[in-house]
Amino acid sequence: MRIEYLYPELGNLFGDSANIKYLMLCVPNAELIRTRPGETPAFSDGADFVCLGPMTERGQKIAAAALAPWAEALMKRVDEGTHFLFTGNSMEILGKEIRSANALIPGLGLLDMHSETDLKARYNGFFLGEADGITITAFNSRFSHSYPGGDTDGFAAVKRGIGINPGALSEGVRLKNLIGTYLLGPLLPLNPDWTKKLLSSLGTDADPVFYTEAKEAYEKRLAEFSDPRRKLD
């Protein structure tokens, strides 16, 4: 299995690099490729799982420009079923553009979506939702929201917390095996059952490492986030 971590020096906020670290612990024989801006992405000639994490707004500009020449190749891999996970604000570069008061960052245009950033309005909160029949627990910390077109599929149905924007009933975006999500935590260690489903989709029968401990922590978090007396934002 080939696992690609795109632009680790950019997409490493909120501890989300642990998604890659955890996946490598689950599949220790996998090949890990760290791609820097300006280098040829591994997905261009084949990768099984590709991840890009949350970054600064300046990092978004660099990452979007670095990926722009590979947009067609990325879409080709999506069509072929390659798994992609874009977490935090990195998913915004998949859309048409990222708007803010001082700048406009062109996106890759792979999704019918635009994003709006307001550095004076950070949102912090918890999230409870459902994806692939599994209840998802996670966290949010962001200055931006995204606005997909009507034909764009979401990643997770919102139970508590906010979605891809404050008025949305779903969180994130999904196109075949490409998932873009604002959810942090990181997502894979926090949600062992969903990670187990991901591993199966990647063609391995490996279980998430430390599954018993991760599941116990998940159940406690699930009870807390489900409690109506617990404010989530």
N, C-alpha and C positions, 0 to 999 in steps of 0.2 A: 504494500500500500504506500502511495506517495501522498504526503501531507505538506501543503504549502502554507507558510505563514507570510503573508504579504506585508511588507514595509513595517517590520517589528519596531523600528526606531520611531515610527510615527504612531502606529495604532497600538498603544500600550497603556492607555489611561485606565484608571479604576481597577487595576489588577486583572483586566480581561485577558492578558496573555496566559493566564491560568487555564483558559479553555484549551489552548494548544498543549500546555504542560500536562493537563489531565488526560487529554486524548492520547498523547504519547505514552503515558503510563498504562493506559488501557490496551494499547497496541504497540508494545515496545519494539517489535521488529519492523515497524514502519520506517520509511525514509522521510526525514524532516528536511525541508528546503526553506531557507529563509531568503526571501527576495527583497532586495533594496530598490528604491526608486532609480530608474534608469537601466535596471537589469531586465533581461527577458524573463517574463513570468513562467514558472514551471507549467502552469495550466495550458500554455500555448501548445505544448506537445504532450500533454496528458498528466493529470493529477487526479487523485480520488477525492480529496477534501482540501478546500482552500478557505482560509480565514483571514479577515481583516478586522482589526479592533478599533475602538473609539480613539479619537484624536482631537487636537486643537483645531481651531478654524483655519489657522495657517497650514496645519498638516493636511486638512481636507483639500486645500488648493494644490498642494504638492502631489498628493495621492491621485487626485482627479486628473491632473496633467500627465502623471506617469502612466496611468491606466488607459488614457484616451487612445493611444495608438493600438491598444489591445482590446478595444471594446468589441470588435467583430469576433475576435477569437474567444473572448469571454462568453459572448452570446452563443457561439457555436457549442462550447462546452456545456452551457446550460441546457441547450436543446438535446445534447447527448446524455444528459442526466448526471453530470458531475455535481458533487455536493459543494455548495458555497455557503459560508456563514459570515455575514457582515454585521457586526454588533455596534451598538451606540450610534453615534452620528456618522460612522463610516458608511452606513446604508444609504445616506442621503446622496452620495455621489453616483448612485445607480440611476437616479432620476434625471430630469431635464436641467434643473438648475437649483442652486442654493442662494436664497436672497437674504440680504441683511441691509441695515441702514447705510453701510459704507461700501458694500461690495456685492458683486454677483459672480458666483463661481459656476461655470458651466459644468453640468454633470455628464455622464456617459450616455444618457438618453435611452437606457435599456428598459426603463419603466416609465409609464405615464404617471409622473409624480413630480412635484416640486417641494422644496423645503424652505422654511422661513426661520431665520435666526435672530434672536433678540438678546444681546449680551447683558441687558439690564433685568432680564426675567428668567432666572434659573428655576427649573422645576426639579424638586427632589421628592421621591415617594417610593412606595412599595407597589408591587403588582401581583395580582392573582388572576389567572385566566386558564384557558384550555386550548391545547394544540394536539392534534393527532389522538384525541380521546384521552389525553393525559393532563392533569391539572399542573399548571406551571406556576412556580413562585420565583420572583425576581425583584430587582430594584431598578429605579430610574434616577438619572441625574443628567439634566440636559438644558441647554439654552434654546432648543429648536423643536419644531414640530414639522411633520410632513403631511402632504395633502395629495393622496393618490387619486387617479381617475376611477370611474365607476367599475371598470373591468379588471382592476388590479386586486388580486386575492390578498387577504391578510394572513398573518402567521398564526396569531392566537386570538380567540374570542375573549373579550374583557369581562371579568366577573367583578373585580374591584381594582381601583386605580384608574389610570387613563390609558387610552390607546395611542395610536400613531399620531393623533392630535387630540386635544381635549374633548372634542365632540364625537370622536369615532367609537364605534362598537368593536373594532378589532385593532390589534396591535401588530405592527410590522407589516412586511410584504413577503409574498411567496410566489416564486415562478419555478415550477417543477421542483428540483432539489436545491434551488437557491433560496436562502432565507435571509432577509434583512430585518433586524429588530433593534429597537432602542434598549432592550432588556439587558441588564448588567448583573453581575453577581460574584463570579461569572456563571453564565447560564448552565454549562455542562455539569460542573460539580454540584450545583444547587439542585439539579433535577435528574437524579440517577435513572429513573424509569424512562424519561425521554431520551437520555443519553444512550440507554440500552437499545432503544428503538433505532436511534441514529447508527449505532454500531452494526446492528443487523442490516440496515439499509446499505451500509458500506461493504457488506459481504463478509463480515466476521461474526463468529459466535462468541466473541469475547464479552465478558461482563464488565461493567464499570468497576474500577478498582475501589477498594474501601466501600463496597456497595452497602454493607450493613450499617456502617457509621454514617454514610451519606444519606441513606434512607431514614435513619433515625432523626437526623438533623432536619431533613425535609419534612417529616411528619410533624415535628414541633413547629416549624415555620408555617406549615399549612394550617395548623390549628390556630396559630396566632393571627395570620392574615385573614382567616375566615371569620374571626370573632368580630361581630358588628360593633362591639365597643372599642375596637382597635382602629384608630384613625390611620389611614394609609398615606396621607399626604399632609 
